[in-house]
Amino acid sequence: GHLWVDRVRVPSLALQRARLGGVGSWIHNMYPGHLVSWLFKEPHRPEDVAIKIPHASRNYAEVHAFNLIHDPVKAEMIAWDMDPGIWQVVEETEIDGEFIVTGTREVSLKRKESIEVIFAPFTNTRLTLKQIEEATPLRERPDIGIGEEGIRFDGNRLRVSVHNLGSRPTPATDLIFVDADGSVVDRQRVPAMEPPLDLQPKVTEVTLSVPQGIDGVLILDSDDQIEEITKRNNRVTIQNE
C-alpha cells in the first residue's frame, strides 16, 4: 500500500487535501478530485518541501510551501481539477517576515499541464493562482489519443490505433513519425472521428511506412489545431526493434 489507500494508518484524506488540494485516490472513489499533483526533479524528493494548499477551487488556489533543505528544489505542479483557460500565477517569497512578490506570469492550463516552480532553500514560498480567462470546458471537448498498447509493427509498416476519447467529434488531422534527428519519416491522414457517446470505442487504424531499426516519436495533431482534453496522449516514443 501507499499513502493514498485506506490500509495505511496515517490521516491520508487530510494529507491529500493539504498537499494536493483534494482527494486524488481513495477506495471506491470513481473520479479523482485533487486540484494538483507534484513531480519533483531529481535528486530532490517530495519530502524536501512541506506543502499546504489552504484554498483550492477550480478557478482559484493558494499554495504555501517551505523548502526544508539547503538547495533550491525544482518541481512541476501539474493541474488536475482546475478549469481550463488562462491563469495568473503570482509568486511570493518571505523575507524578514513579509511576503515579497518575486514574479507574476500568465499561463495556459488544463488537466495534466504543468507549471515549473523553484522553492528557495529554507524559505517560505506562496503561490496564488487565479483564472483570468475561461476556455471550453473539458466535458465539451474531443480527445484524440494513441498509446503503446495500440501500436504494432508489420515489417516496414507501423499500424497505429487512434482513439477519440472525448465527448465531441474530432476533425481530420495528421499522424506523423519523426526520427531521432527531427525529420518526418512518414505522414498519414487521420479521418474525422465520432465520440464514444454510446460507450463503444471509436477507433481508426492508421498505417505508416517506417523502416525497421529507426527509433522515433509518433505525434498526433503536430500542428496543435485540435482543442482537446489533454495533449499527453498525442505522443508515443517508439523503439523500433
N, C-alpha and C positions, 0 to 999 in steps of 0.2 A: 504493500500500500504506500501511498504518499500523502502529502499534507492535505490534499483536497478530498479524501474519501472519509467515510464515517467510521472506519476502524482504527484511525489514529487518534490517540487521546490528547489532542490539542484543540483549542477553540477554532476549528477550521473555518466555519462560516464567518466569524468575526474577523479572522485573519484575511480571508479573501476580500471581504468588504473594505477593510482598511487599506490593503495593498493593491487591490485590483479594481476597487470602486464598484463591487458587486460580486455575486456568486457565479464563478465560472463553471464549476464542476461539483456535483453532489449526487448522491444516489437518488434515482428516479427523476432527476431533472431532465427534461426533454430539450431544453434550449438554454445556451449559456447567457447569463445576464450581467457579465462583468463589463465594465467600461473600457478597461485597457489591460494589456499584459506587458511583460517586460522581457527583454533579451539583453543580457549583459555581455559586453565584449571581453574575450579572454585577454589577460589571465584573471580578470575580476569575476566575482561571484555575486549572486543575489544577496548573500549575507553581508556584503560590504556596505550596503546602503539601507538605512531604515527609511521606510516609505509609509506615508499616511495620506489617504485621499478623503478629506473631511466633507467635500461637496462633490457629488457625482450625479450628473443628469445627462441626457442625450445632447444638450446644447450648451452646457456649462460645466466646468470642473476646476477644482483646485487640487494641486499635488504638493505636499510638503515632504521634503526628503533631507536626510542628514548622512553625509559620507563619513563612515567610521574608520577609514584608513588614511594613510599618508599620501596616497596617489590620487590623481583625478580618475574618476570612473566614468567610462563611456557606456551608454546604454541606448537601446531603442525602445521607445514607448509605442506600443502597437495598438491601434484603435480597434475596438470591438463594438460595443453598443453605443456608438456615437453617431449622430445623424450626419449624413454625408454633406459636404459643402466646403466653404472656405472658413477656416478657423483662425482667430488671432491668438497667438501664443506670447504671453508676457513672462519673461524670466527675471527673477529677483534673487539676489544673494544677500544674506545677513552680514552686515558689517557694523561692529560696535553696537549691537543690539537693535539695529534698524535695517529694514529691507530696502535695498537699493536696486532699481531697475537696471539690469545689465544687458537686456536685449528684448526686442519686440519683432515678431515676424508673422507673416500670414502664410498659411499652408493649406493645401487641398487635402482633405482627409475623407476616408471612408473605411469600411471594415477591412482590417488586415494591412492597411497602410500605416507607416510609422513616422515618428519624429525622433531625431537623434538628440540626446541630452548628454551634457557633461556635468558631472557632480564634482565640485571643487573639494579638496581634502578638508576634513574636519570642519565642514561648513554647512549651514542650513541653506537649502535652495527651495524656492517656491515658484511653481508654475501655475499660471492662470490661463485657462483655455476657454474661449468664448466663440461660439459660432456666429459669424457675421454675414454669411451668405448661404442660403439653402440651395440644395441640389435635388435632383429626382430621388425620391425615397427608394431604398433598396428593394422593397417589395414590388416596385413598379418597373424593374429593370430586367433585361435578359442577362444571361451569364454563360457565355460560350467558354468551353474548357476542354483540356486534354490532360491525360495522366499516364504514368508509366504502364499501368495495367492494360491500357488500351492501345499499346504500340507493339507492333511485331515486324520482324524482318522476313522478307521473302526474296532471297537472292539480293539483287541490287534494287529492290523495291522496299519502301518503308510504308507499311499500312497503318494508318492512324485513325482511331475512333474519336470523332469530335462530337461533344455533347452540348445541348442547351439546357442549363440547369436553372434558369430564371423563370420569370412569370410573363415575359413578353417575347415576341418573335425576335430572332437575331437577323440582321441584314446579311447579305453575302459579304464575305471577307476573304483574306488570303491566309494560307498556311505556308510558311517558308522553313527551309532548313539552312542554317548558317553554319559554316565550318569554323574551325578554331581561329582562322585569320579574319573572320568577319565577312567573308564572301558568301553570297547567296548561291547555294548549290542547286536548289530547285524551289519553285514556287507553284502552288496549285490553288485553285479557287475553291472555297467552301461555300456551298449554296446557302440561301436563307433557310432558317430552321424554325419550326414552331416550338412553343414552350410546352413542357410536360404537364399541362393543366389536368390531364386525365390520369396523372400519376404513373404514366408509362414512359420509359426512357425515350428521348428523342436523340437519335444518334445518326451521324453520317460518316461513312468511311471514305477517307481521302488517301490516295496513293501517290507517294513522291519517289522520284528516282534518286537514290543515294548510293554511290559506290561503296562497296564493302571496305572496311578499315578506316573510314572517316568519322572522327568524333565531331560533335557539334551541338547545336541547340535548335529545337523545334519551337517556332514562335507563331502564335495566333494573333491576328489583328496587329501586325507590327507597326502600322501607322496610327494606332490608338484612335480609331474612329468610332468604336462602339462604347457607349456609356454602360458599364457593367456593374454587377455586384462587387466583383473583385477581379484584379488582373493577375493574381498569384497562380491561377490555374491556366494561364496562357503560355507558359514556357515549360519545357522539359529538356533536361540535358541528356544527350544520347551518347552512350559508349558503344560504338559500332564494333562488334567483335566478329 
